[in-house]
Amino acid sequence: MFSLTFVHGIRGWLEPPQAVVFLAIPTIVYVVVELFPRYFCTRLSAVSHFTKTNDTLTLYIPKTKRFQNVLPGSFLRLHVPLVHKYEWHPFSITAQDKHEVAVQIQVSGDWTRRLYDVVHPHLYVHIDGPIPAPAVEVRQYSVALLFGAGIGITPYISVLQQCLVDAKQHDLSSRRHSTPHMGQQVYVHWQTNKQTMFKTHQHILEQVGALPNLDVQLYLTGNFAKTAPDATDVLRVLQKMTSTCVDSNSVDPISGLANLPLPTKLGRPKYHGILTAVANAHRHAEIGVFFCGPAAIKTTIRDTLHQVTTECHKAGNNVTLKYHPEVF
């Protein structure tokens, strides 16, 4: 291969090389679109505050002008000079208010581990964005089905937060005009093998559980049942006991959360059953199916989605399931 490359390059001895003609425009576009905004259109900001769990870190960062109108489901690129001089990493925006945005970071590599170790209340960072992700399309559907795996729930947390805002605004409008609510129907299925992760979004999950047009189902999967079989058996027993006496203040024994519309399940979601049930509940509708998580699960849901679509069409249900995957 080297010899062929060498022979090919001999022509450069006889006439000037022309590679610059083909590479100049793509290089200029890359510099203008990617590098220039990151290093010359962002400013250094100090982290407002942060929270930690065993393997996750949540940063609260002051908003810049570019972040004043963030769409739910967007992400940003984060640069921390103290961790690495040049590296930028993408993270979903999980929450926002008038003054700051929040990102949740799972420790899963050298860069995130270093950030977890060195973070402090006045850590300086750059943020670039906001950048639309597939999750921003959730608002375009009257029926949306959201699958999150592990840290892949983060793009949808801001969507759930917006659902709460819409519900509060609707309550005010209903009191003034006495109009019925014809809102979006959202189904959320979140699976994780770390029991402690449920607590990271406790506040938002407990609030959305009371919304009539939003169904939330949590799953504790995989490693927990394998590494703690005795604890798993105890949780199953507790769940059966509490399911017979559920009230508005009951605490789910698996997730530790209150006010959930459905008890947390042990094991993986049954994608075929979930997709079929939603498709039959909204016959002939256009349903947005969103996923964020590992590539293997993305492929499983895609294949199951095609199977369910075929089965529904054969049964006379012309439902449309549009898939919007995102791999973390």
C-alpha positions in Angstrom: 0.0 0.0 0.0 2.8 2.4 0.9 4.6 1.7 -2.5 1.3 2.4 -4.4 0.9 5.6 -2.5 4.5 6.6 -3.3 4.0 5.9 -7.0 0.8 7.8 -7.0 2.6 10.8 -5.5 5.3 10.9 -8.1 3.0 12.9 -10.3 3.5 15.8 -7.9 7.1 16.0 -9.2 5.8 16.8 -12.6 2.8 19.1 -11.8 1.7 21.0 -8.7 -0.5 19.1 -6.2 -4.3 19.8 -6.3 -5.4 18.4 -3.0 -5.8 21.9 -1.6 -8.5 22.7 -4.1 -10.7 19.8 -2.8 -9.9 20.2 0.9 -10.0 24.0 1.3 -13.8 24.4 1.3 -14.6 21.5 3.7 -11.8 22.8 6.0 -13.2 26.3 6.0 -16.7 25.1 6.7 -15.5 22.9 9.6 -13.6 25.9 11.2 -16.5 28.3 10.8 -19.3 25.9 11.9 -17.5 23.9 14.6 -14.3 25.5 15.9 -15.0 29.2 15.7 -18.3 29.1 17.7 -16.8 27.0 20.4 -13.6 29.0 21.1 -14.7 32.5 20.1 -18.5 32.7 20.6 -18.6 31.2 24.1 -17.5 32.7 27.4 -16.0 31.2 30.5 -18.7 30.7 33.3 -18.4 29.5 36.8 -20.7 26.6 37.8 -23.5 27.8 40.0 -23.7 24.6 42.1 -23.6 20.9 41.7 -24.9 17.6 43.2 -23.3 14.2 43.3 -24.4 10.6 43.8 -22.1 7.5 43.6 -21.6 7.7 39.9 -23.5 10.7 38.6 -22.8 14.4 38.6 -25.3 17.2 38.0 -23.9 20.6 37.0 -25.9 23.8 37.2 -24.5 26.4 34.8 -25.4 30.1 34.2 -27.3 30.7 31.0 -25.7 32.7 28.2 -27.8 34.7 25.7 -27.8 31.8 23.2 -29.6 29.6 25.8 -32.5 31.9 26.5 -34.9 29.9 24.4 -33.9 26.3 24.8 -36.2 23.7 23.2 -36.9 20.7 25.5 -34.8 17.8 24.4 -31.8 19.9 23.3 -28.2 19.2 24.3 -25.0 21.3 24.8 -21.3 20.8 24.4 -19.3 21.2 27.6 -15.6 22.2 27.9 -13.9 22.2 31.2 -10.3 23.6 30.9 -9.3 22.2 34.3 -10.0 18.7 33.0 -8.7 19.0 29.5 -7.5 21.9 27.5 -9.2 21.0 24.2 -11.9 18.3 24.7 -15.6 19.1 24.4 -18.3 16.6 25.3 -22.1 16.5 24.6 -24.7 16.3 27.4 -28.4 16.6 27.3 -30.0 19.5 29.1 -32.1 18.0 31.8 -33.5 21.2 33.4 -33.6 24.9 33.0 -35.0 28.1 34.5 -34.5 31.8 33.8 -31.0 31.8 35.0 -29.3 28.4 34.5 -29.3 25.1 32.7 -28.5 21.7 34.3 -26.8 18.7 32.8 -26.5 15.2 34.3 -23.2 13.4 33.8 -22.6 9.7 34.4 -19.1 8.7 35.3 -18.1 6.3 32.5 -14.6 7.2 31.4 -11.4 9.1 32.1 -12.8 12.6 31.3 -16.0 12.2 33.3 -14.1 10.6 36.2 -11.6 13.5 36.3 -14.5 16.0 36.2 -16.3 14.1 39.1 -13.1 14.3 41.2 -12.1 18.0 40.6 -15.6 19.6 40.5 -16.1 22.5 42.9 -18.7 25.3 43.4 -16.7 27.8 41.2 -15.4 25.5 38.5 -15.0 27.4 35.2 -16.6 25.9 32.1 -17.5 26.8 28.5 -20.9 25.7 27.0 -21.7 25.6 23.3 -25.3 25.3 22.1 -28.1 24.7 22.5 -28.1 21.9 19.8 -31.4 20.2 18.8 -31.5 16.4 19.4 -34.2 13.9 18.2 -36.0 14.5 21.5 -37.1 18.1 20.4 -39.5 16.4 18.0 -41.5 14.9 20.9 -43.7 18.1 20.9 -44.7 17.5 17.3 -46.8 14.4 18.0 -50.2 14.2 19.7 -49.1 10.8 21.0 -45.4 10.1 22.0 -43.8 7.0 23.4 -40.4 7.6 25.1 -38.0 4.8 25.9 -34.9 5.7 28.0 -32.2 3.2 29.1 -29.9 4.2 32.0 -28.6 7.7 31.6 -30.5 7.8 28.3 -33.5 9.2 30.2 -31.8 12.6 30.4 -33.1 14.0 27.1 -36.7 13.3 28.2 -36.5 14.9 31.7 -36.6 18.4 30.1 -39.6 17.2 28.1 -41.4 16.0 31.3 -40.5 19.4 32.9 -42.2 21.2 30.0 -45.3 18.9 30.4 -45.5 20.2 34.0 -45.3 23.8 32.8 -48.0 23.2 30.2 -50.2 21.6 32.8 -49.9 24.6 35.2 -50.7 27.0 32.3 -53.7 24.9 31.3 -55.0 24.9 34.9 -54.9 28.7 34.8 -56.5 28.9 31.4 -59.3 26.4 32.4 -60.2 28.5 35.5 -60.5 31.6 33.3 -62.3 30.1 30.3 -63.7 26.7 31.5 -62.3 25.0 28.4 -61.6 21.2 28.2 -58.0 20.1 27.9 -57.1 18.3 24.6 -53.4 17.8 25.2 -50.6 15.5 24.1 -50.5 11.9 25.4 -47.0 10.9 26.5 -45.9 7.4 27.6 -42.5 7.1 29.3 -40.7 3.8 29.9 -37.3 4.1 31.8 -35.1 1.1 32.5 -31.9 1.1 34.6 -29.8 -1.5 36.4 -28.9 1.0 39.2 -31.5 1.5 41.8 -30.0 4.8 43.0 -30.6 6.4 39.6 -34.3 6.7 40.3 -33.6 9.2 43.1 -31.7 11.5 40.7 -35.0 12.6 39.1 -37.3 12.0 42.0 -38.8 15.5 42.1 -39.9 15.5 38.5 -41.0 11.9 38.3 -43.2 12.2 41.4 -44.8 15.4 40.0 -45.6 14.1 36.5 -47.2 10.9 38.0 -50.3 13.0 38.8 -50.8 14.3 35.2 -53.7 12.6 33.5 -52.1 12.6 30.0 -48.8 11.2 31.0 -48.0 7.6 31.9 -44.7 6.7 33.6 -43.4 3.1 34.0 -40.0 2.4 35.7 -38.0 -0.8 35.4 -35.1 -2.1 37.5 -33.1 -4.5 35.3 -30.1 -6.7 34.8 -27.2 -6.5 37.2 -29.3 -5.7 40.3 -31.2 -8.9 40.2 -28.0 -10.9 39.6 -25.8 -9.3 42.2 -28.5 -8.9 44.9 -30.9 -11.9 44.5 -32.0 -11.8 48.1 -32.8 -8.1 48.0 -34.7 -8.7 44.8 -36.9 -11.3 46.4 -37.6 -9.0 49.4 -38.6 -6.2 47.0 -41.0 -8.5 45.1 -42.7 -9.4 48.4 -42.9 -5.8 49.5 -44.3 -4.7 46.2 -47.1 -7.3 46.4 -47.9 -6.2 49.9 -48.0 -2.5 49.1 -49.9 -3.0 45.8 -53.0 -4.2 47.8 -53.1 -1.0 49.9 -52.0 1.8 47.4 -52.9 5.4 48.3 -51.9 8.8 47.0 -48.9 8.9 49.4 -47.7 5.3 49.0 -43.9 4.8 48.4 -42.9 2.3 45.7 -40.5 -0.2 47.5 -38.3 -0.7 44.4 -37.7 2.9 43.2 -38.3 4.6 46.5 -40.5 7.1 44.8 -44.0 8.2 45.8 -47.1 9.1 43.8 -46.2 6.8 40.8 -49.2 5.8 38.7 -47.7 2.3 38.2 -45.5 0.2 40.4 -41.8 -0.2 39.3 -41.2 -3.5 37.5 -38.3 -5.9 37.9 -36.9 -6.9 34.5 -36.7 -5.4 31.1 -39.6 -3.7 29.2 -41.6 -6.0 26.9 -41.3 -3.8 23.8 -43.7 -5.8 21.6 -46.5 -5.6 24.2 -45.9 -1.9 24.9 -45.8 -0.9 21.3 -48.9 -3.0 20.5 -50.9 -1.6 23.4 -50.1 2.0 22.4 -50.8 1.4 18.7 -54.2 -0.2 19.5 -55.1 2.6 22.0 -54.5 5.2 19.3 -55.7 3.5 16.1 -54.8 5.1 12.8 -52.8 7.8 14.6 -49.3 9.0 13.9 -47.2 8.1 17.0 -43.7 9.3 17.7 -41.5 6.6 19.2 -38.3 7.9 20.8 -35.4 6.0 22.2 -32.1 7.1 23.9 -29.6 4.6 25.2 -27.3 1.8 24.0 -27.1 0.8 20.4 -28.2 -2.8 21.0 -31.5 -1.8 22.5 -32.0 0.8 19.7 -31.8 -2.1 17.2 -34.2 -4.3 19.2 -36.8 -1.5 19.4 -36.4 -0.8 15.7 -37.0 -4.4 14.7 -39.9 -4.7 17.1 -41.5 -1.5 15.8 -41.4 -2.8 12.2 -43.0 -6.1 13.4 -45.8 -4.3 15.3 -46.5 -2.0 12.4 -46.9 -4.9 10.0 -49.2 -6.7 12.5 -51.4 -3.6 13.0 -51.8 -3.0 9.3 -52.8 -6.6 8.7 -55.5 -6.2 11.4 -56.9 -3.0 9.8 -55.2 -0.5 12.0 -53.3 1.9 9.8 -51.3 3.4 12.6 -47.9 5.1 11.8 -45.0 4.6 14.2 -42.2 7.0 13.5 -38.9 6.1 15.1 -36.4 8.7 16.5 -33.4 6.9 18.1 -30.5 8.5 19.8 -27.5 6.5 21.0 -25.7 7.3 24.3 
